[in-house]
Amino acid sequence: MSPGFMDHALRLMDALIKVMRQRIHDFIREGDYYKVVVSGEQLEWL
C-alpha cells in the first residue's frame, strides 16, 4: 500500500468519525473491533 493511499484513507476515516460524533452517534470498543450506536442500535464497525 502506498503512503499516499494510507494518508487519504486515514483522512477519510477521521472525517467520517467527526461527522458521526456531530450527529450524536457513539462508538463502543469490544475486543478488537468497534460498534457504532445509531438511534440506540449497535452496528459493527470493523
Secondary structure as UniProt FT lines:
FT   HELIX           3..22
FT   TURN            23..24
FT   STRAND          26..30
FT   TURN            31..32
FT   STRAND          33..38
FT   TURN            39..40
FT   STRAND          41..45
//
